[in-house]
Amino acid sequence: MFVDEVEIHVAAGHGGRGALSFRREKFIPRGGPNGGDGGPGGNVYIVANPNLNTLLNYRFQKKFEAARGQHGEGSNRTGRTGRTSRSKSPSARRSSSATPAASTC
């Protein structure tokens, strides 16, 4: 079966939440804030593969989402970056945005 045209949903990962914490040590009065930033979300890449010649794989898997970033922690520790999602596509294919999706925050 040859599949020539498909519609898929692609979403990058959301960033992690930052942390709110305060430094508390015995000999440091009013230590101040030391919370870390949340990690950035992952990216989604469509990689051209010359060994593929049809979009049949996209007929069954239509959602491609990257992982979200980890939350920040105390002691100025930033959250881990979300994992990247890669999907293979045949070479010489054109990808376009049908309609911009509304943000669901």
Number of C-alpha atoms within 10 A of each C-alpha: 6 8 12 10 11 12 13 13 11 18 15 19 21 21 21 21 18 20 21 14 15 15 15 13 9 6 7 9 9 10 12 11 15 17 19 20 22 23 22 22 21 21 20 19 15 14 12 14 13 11 10 13 15 16 18 16 14 18 12 9 10 13 11 17 19 20 20 22 22 21 20 21 19 17 14 18 17 22 21 18 21 21 18 16 18 14 13 16 22 16 14 10 12 7 10 6 10 8 6 6 10 6 5 4 4
